[in-house]
Amino acid sequence: MSTNGPDSHGTTERPRRRGPRAVLAGGLTVLGLYLLVAYLILPWTWRRYERRHPALANAPTLTHTADGIPGDPLNLALIGTEESLHRAILAAGWYPADPITLKTSLRIAADVVFKRPFDQAPVSSLFLFGRKEDLAFEKPVGTNPRERHHVRFWRSSEVDDVGRPLWFGAATFDTHVGFSHTTGQITHHIAPDVDADRDLLIDDLAHKGMLADVEWIEDFHTVRQGKNGGGDPWHTDGRLAVGIIAAKAESPLTTSAAE
């Protein structure tokens, strides 16, 4: 017996119409979703997008040695003036690296042999945008300069809408001094987990209140492992940490790590 035919009284069943309450509830649901997307989700998405610095468009991912050999990977960036970057890094407990001269080269060699501290030991040069790093900082470990956290920074030519440059950084940890696996030159060898020093510097800056915000750019590195100019293997989760330096770093600090 068909369920769609006439009933015992000879009438045909019709689909039930939605009552006014159901229609109202559906309309309110649609309105709520619209308000959520239009006034919360999309504006938040655009704010995140606009906060990205123009220098990040088509940004490089690797440094190079003076010989053109791929060097350490870029793994963080800071947005701010040069003065604010200096103040923020010093407040975080990192020291500016001395330039490479005959004097500093002889000193670091002797300090490594005799295990003497050298908090501002020079770092070898790596290149980005056709030039060596603009700034370099380090955080010593123990009393021997052969082990240290260090970071190099390169200033972008582009600035954001308030005139701030972006500083691309490559942070790594030196484990020991030895011979380069590619050139045979004396160099520091790095630990393979480059993310650890990226996270360390970001955490040090955040702990001192030197960052207004941090954005993590996923898949900045599509190739997530390789070897640097010294032949040391490295690996990463592919993310780039982008920190906006806090306004408090624009004012002179009363104390610094170098004091």
C-alpha positions as CSV (number, residue, x, y, z in Angstrom):
1,M,0.0,0.0,0.0
2,S,1.5,3.3,-1.0
3,T,2.2,5.8,1.7
4,N,1.8,8.7,-0.7
5,G,-1.7,7.8,-1.8
6,P,-5.0,8.9,-0.3
7,D,-5.6,8.0,3.3
8,S,-8.7,6.2,4.6
9,H,-10.7,9.4,4.3
10,G,-9.6,9.9,0.7
11,T,-7.3,12.8,1.4
12,T,-3.6,13.2,0.4
13,E,-0.9,14.0,3.0
14,R,1.0,17.2,2.3
15,P,4.5,18.1,3.5
16,R,4.4,19.9,6.7
17,R,5.3,23.6,6.6
18,R,7.9,25.1,8.9
19,G,6.4,27.1,11.7
20,P,7.2,30.7,12.3
21,R,9.5,29.8,15.2
22,A,11.6,27.5,13.0
23,V,11.8,30.1,10.3
24,L,12.9,32.7,12.8
25,A,15.5,30.3,14.3
26,G,16.9,29.6,10.9
27,G,17.1,33.3,10.1
28,L,18.8,34.1,13.3
29,T,21.3,31.3,12.7
30,V,22.2,32.7,9.2
31,L,22.4,36.2,10.6
32,G,24.7,35.1,13.4
33,L,27.0,33.3,11.0
34,Y,27.1,36.4,8.8
35,L,28.0,38.7,11.7
36,L,30.6,36.2,12.9
37,V,32.3,36.0,9.5
38,A,31.9,39.6,8.4
39,Y,32.8,41.4,11.7
40,L,35.1,39.0,13.4
41,I,36.7,36.3,11.3
42,L,37.4,38.3,8.1
43,P,38.7,41.5,9.9
44,W,41.0,39.3,12.0
45,T,42.3,37.5,8.9
46,W,43.0,40.8,7.2
47,R,44.7,42.2,10.3
48,R,47.0,39.2,10.3
49,Y,47.6,39.6,6.6
50,E,48.3,43.3,6.8
51,R,50.6,42.9,9.8
52,R,53.0,40.9,7.5
53,H,55.9,43.1,6.4
54,P,56.3,43.8,2.6
55,A,59.8,42.4,2.8
56,L,58.3,39.0,3.4
57,A,57.0,38.8,-0.2
58,N,59.3,36.5,-2.1
59,A,61.7,36.5,0.8
60,P,64.9,34.4,0.6
61,T,65.2,31.4,2.9
62,L,68.9,30.7,3.0
63,T,72.1,32.6,3.5
64,H,75.3,31.9,1.6
65,T,79.0,31.9,2.3
66,A,81.4,34.3,0.5
67,D,82.1,31.5,-1.9
68,G,78.4,31.2,-2.8
69,I,77.9,27.9,-0.8
70,P,74.5,27.7,0.9
71,G,74.8,28.7,4.5
72,D,72.6,28.7,7.6
73,P,68.8,28.9,7.1
74,L,66.8,32.0,8.0
75,N,64.5,31.1,10.9
76,L,63.3,34.4,12.4
77,A,62.7,38.1,11.7
78,L,62.3,41.2,13.8
79,I,60.4,44.4,12.8
80,G,61.7,47.6,14.2
81,T,64.3,50.3,14.0
82,E,68.0,49.4,14.3
83,E,68.2,51.2,17.7
84,S,65.2,49.3,19.1
85,L,66.6,46.0,17.9
86,H,69.9,46.7,19.7
87,R,68.1,47.6,22.9
88,A,65.8,44.6,22.7
89,I,68.6,42.1,22.1
90,L,70.7,43.5,24.9
91,A,67.8,43.5,27.3
92,A,67.3,39.8,26.4
93,G,70.8,39.0,27.6
94,W,72.6,38.7,24.3
95,Y,75.9,40.4,23.4
96,P,76.9,42.2,20.2
97,A,79.6,40.3,18.4
98,D,82.9,42.1,17.8
99,P,84.0,42.6,14.2
100,I,86.5,40.1,12.7
101,T,90.0,41.6,13.0
102,L,93.4,40.0,13.5
103,K,93.2,40.9,17.2
104,T,89.8,39.4,17.8
105,S,90.7,36.3,15.7
106,L,93.8,35.7,17.8
107,R,91.9,36.2,21.0
108,I,89.1,33.8,20.2
109,A,91.6,31.2,19.1
110,A,93.5,31.5,22.4
111,D,90.3,31.6,24.5
112,V,89.0,28.4,22.9
113,V,92.3,26.6,23.6
114,F,92.6,27.9,27.2
115,K,88.8,27.9,27.8
116,R,88.5,31.5,28.7
117,P,85.2,33.4,28.3
118,F,84.8,35.8,25.4
119,D,81.3,37.1,25.5
120,Q,81.6,39.3,22.4
121,A,83.6,36.9,20.2
122,P,83.3,37.6,16.4
123,V,81.3,35.4,14.1
124,S,82.2,34.4,10.6
125,S,80.4,36.3,7.8
126,L,77.4,35.0,5.9
127,F,75.7,36.7,3.0
128,L,72.2,37.7,2.1
129,F,71.0,40.3,-0.5
130,G,74.6,40.2,-1.7
131,R,76.1,41.5,1.5
132,K,77.3,40.2,4.8
133,E,75.3,40.5,8.0
134,D,74.5,43.9,9.3
135,L,74.4,42.9,12.9
136,A,75.4,39.9,14.9
137,F,74.7,38.9,18.6
138,E,75.6,35.9,20.8
139,K,74.7,34.3,24.1
140,P,77.6,32.5,25.6
141,V,77.4,29.1,27.2
142,G,79.8,28.4,30.0
143,T,83.3,29.8,29.9
144,N,84.5,28.6,26.5
145,P,83.6,30.6,23.3
146,R,83.6,27.4,21.2
147,E,80.0,26.9,22.5
148,R,77.5,29.8,22.1
149,H,74.1,30.7,20.8
150,H,74.4,33.3,18.0
151,V,72.3,35.2,15.5
152,R,73.0,37.2,12.4
153,F,70.7,39.9,11.1
154,W,70.2,41.5,7.6
155,R,68.2,44.7,7.2
156,S,65.5,44.6,4.4
157,S,65.4,47.4,1.9
158,E,61.6,47.6,2.2
159,V,59.8,49.2,5.2
160,D,56.3,48.9,6.5
161,D,53.6,51.6,6.5
162,V,55.2,53.2,9.6
163,G,58.7,53.1,8.2
164,R,60.1,50.1,10.1
165,P,62.5,47.7,8.3
166,L,62.4,44.0,8.8
167,W,65.5,42.2,10.0
168,F,66.0,38.7,8.7
169,G,67.8,36.5,11.2
170,A,69.6,33.2,11.2
171,A,70.0,31.8,14.7
172,T,72.1,28.7,15.4
173,F,74.1,27.1,18.2
174,D,77.8,26.6,17.9
175,T,78.8,23.2,19.3
176,H,82.6,23.2,18.7
177,V,85.4,24.5,16.6
178,G,86.8,22.4,13.8
179,F,87.5,22.2,10.1
180,S,84.8,22.9,7.5
181,H,83.7,19.8,5.7
182,T,83.4,21.7,2.5
183,T,86.5,24.0,2.4
184,G,88.8,22.7,5.1
185,Q,88.9,26.1,6.8
186,I,88.7,26.5,10.6
187,T,85.1,27.2,11.6
188,H,82.4,26.7,14.2
189,H,80.1,23.8,13.7
190,I,76.5,24.2,14.5
191,A,73.9,21.9,16.1
192,P,71.4,20.5,13.6
193,D,68.2,21.7,15.4
194,V,68.1,25.3,14.2
195,D,64.6,25.8,15.6
196,A,65.9,25.5,19.1
197,D,67.9,28.8,18.9
198,R,65.1,30.5,17.0
199,D,62.8,29.6,19.9
200,L,65.4,30.6,22.5
201,L,65.9,34.1,21.2
202,I,62.1,34.7,20.7
203,D,61.5,33.4,24.3
204,D,64.3,35.6,25.7
205,L,62.9,38.7,24.0
206,A,59.3,37.9,25.1
207,H,60.4,37.2,28.7
208,K,61.8,40.7,28.9
209,G,58.8,42.3,27.3
210,M,60.6,43.3,24.2
211,L,58.0,42.0,21.7
212,A,54.7,43.5,21.0
213,D,53.6,40.5,19.0
214,V,54.9,37.3,17.3
215,E,53.5,35.8,14.2
216,W,54.5,32.3,13.0
217,I,54.6,31.9,9.2
218,E,54.0,28.3,8.4
219,D,55.8,26.6,5.5
220,F,58.4,29.4,5.1
221,H,60.8,26.6,4.3
222,T,59.5,24.1,1.8
223,V,62.8,22.2,2.0
224,R,63.2,21.5,5.7
225,Q,66.7,20.0,5.9
226,G,70.1,20.6,4.3
227,K,73.7,21.4,5.0
228,N,75.3,24.8,5.7
229,G,78.6,26.2,4.3
230,G,80.6,24.2,6.8
231,G,78.9,20.9,5.8
232,D,76.9,20.7,9.0
233,P,73.4,19.2,8.6
234,W,70.4,21.2,9.8
235,H,66.7,20.6,10.0
236,T,63.6,22.8,10.8
237,D,59.9,22.6,11.2
238,G,59.7,25.1,8.3
239,R,58.3,28.0,10.3
240,L,59.6,31.6,10.4
241,A,59.0,33.5,13.7
242,V,58.3,37.2,13.0
243,G,58.5,39.4,16.1
244,I,57.4,43.1,16.3
245,I,59.7,44.9,18.7
246,A,57.8,46.5,21.5
247,A,57.6,50.3,21.9
248,K,59.5,50.2,25.2
249,A,62.6,49.2,23.2
250,E,62.5,52.6,21.5
251,S,63.6,54.2,24.8
252,P,67.1,53.9,26.1
253,L,67.6,51.1,28.6
254,T,69.1,51.8,32.0
255,T,70.9,48.4,31.9
256,S,72.2,46.1,29.2
257,A,73.8,42.7,28.9
258,A,77.1,44.3,27.9
259,E,77.4,46.2,31.1
